[in-house]
């Protein structure tokens, strides 16, 4: 019986040691959404006119390999919050949406990238409700870790 106990303990120790080595090899760090060397856009509390464009400029980094990112824009007419920004913005009066803007797109990042600069313009539709909106960025690395950045923007006439 003692031999069986020693054998099972030895096997358990071997499996635990292997598990530790696997964790050391596994990416355990989240990616970053940064302003490294650029002026980011949009930033918290910025306003954009209907019919114009929102310049999207951010730098994404990861210790191993980046995966993909998503941009979501939705109304904040109820004053709910997702903001990761430190400052609060002046909000319009709460209202019910009539024709709110909803934007939700996924973007690939080239394979083997540890740094990527996203730089393009997002057209603001001319026929959508003006008011307060959330602009959310979700960055995922190849291992599945995610970083979220959310800022408040305003769409005006």
N, C-alpha and C positions, 0 to 999 in steps of 0.2 A: 504494500500500500504506500509506503514511504517513497519507493522508487517511482510510482505513478505520480505522486505529488511533486517530486523533484522534476520529473520529466515535463509535467504540465506547466510548472513554474518556469522552467528553462524555455519552453516554447513560447510562453507569454512574453517573456523578456525579449526574445528574438523579434517577435512581431512588434512590440513597442519600440524597439530600437530602429527597426525598418520604418515605422511610421514617422519617427522624428526626422529621419533623413529625407523622407518624402516631403515633409512640411518645409524643410530647409530649401528644397528645390522649387517648391510651389510659390508662385507669385502671391504674396499676401499684402500687397500695397495698392491702394486706390490710385487711379489716375488723377491728374490735376487740370483744372480749367484756369488759365492764367492770363496776365497781361504782359508777359515776357517780351519786352522790346517793342511793344506796339501800344497804340491807344485803342482800348477795347470799345466795342459798340455792339449792342446798345448797353448803356450803363444805367444805373438806377435813376428813375425820375425823368428820363429823357422823353421828349414829345416828338411825334412824327405826324405829318399831314396825310390825310387820305389822298391817294393817287401818287404819293412819293414812294420812296423806298427806305427800308431800314438797312443800313450797312451792318453786316454781321462780321465782326473781326475779333477772334479769340485765338489763343494758343493752347493746344492740348499737349500734355506730356504724360509719360508713364515710364516707370523703371524697367519694364520688360517689353511690352508691346501693346499699342493702342488697338482698339477694336472698331467701334462705330460711335456715332453720336446722333441725338435726336433733338429737334427744336420744336417746341410747342408754344403756341400763342393762343390764349383764350381770355375772355372778358373777366374783369374783376368788378363787375357792377354791384356785387353783394359785399364787397370789402373783405372777402376771405383772404387768407395769406398763405404764400409759399415762400416768401421772400427770404433770401439768404443774405441780403444786403443789411448793412448796419443802420442806414438812415431810412426814416419813414418819408413817404412822398405825400404831397397834398392830394387828396382824393376828391373826386366829384361827389355829388349827392348820390346815394344808392338809387338804382333804377332797374327796371325789368328790360332785358334785351329784346329788341325787335328783329334786328338783322345783325347779330354779332359776328365778328371775325373769328374763325377757328382755323388755325394752321398747325399741322402736325406732320413732320417729315423726318425720315431716317436718312442718314448719310454714312457712306462707307469711308473708311480711312485706309490708305494704301497699306498693304501687308508689310510687316517688319518695321513699322514706324514707331519710334519712341517719342517723337515730337512732330506735331502737325499744326500748321496755321490755317485756320478756316477764314476765308475772306471772300464774301460775295454779298449781293444785295437781295433783300426780300421785298418784293413789291407789296405795297399796302393797297388793298382794293378800295376803289372810289365809293362803293355803295354800302359799306359796312358801318355799323354804329360807331359813333365817336365815344370816347370815354377812357376809363382805366382798364388796362390789360396786364396780364402776366406774360413775361417772356421767359421761358424755361429752357435750359440746356441740360441734357442728360448725356454724360460721357461714360462709355463703358470700355474697359480694357479687355484684352483677349482672354484673360482669366475669369472675367465676369464681374469684377469690381466696378462700382459705379460712383461717380461724383455728380452732384446736381448743383447748378447755379440758377437762381431765379431772381429776376429784377422786375420792378414795376415800370411800365411805360404808359404813355398816354397817346391816344390817337385823336387828332383834332381835325377841324374842317379844313 
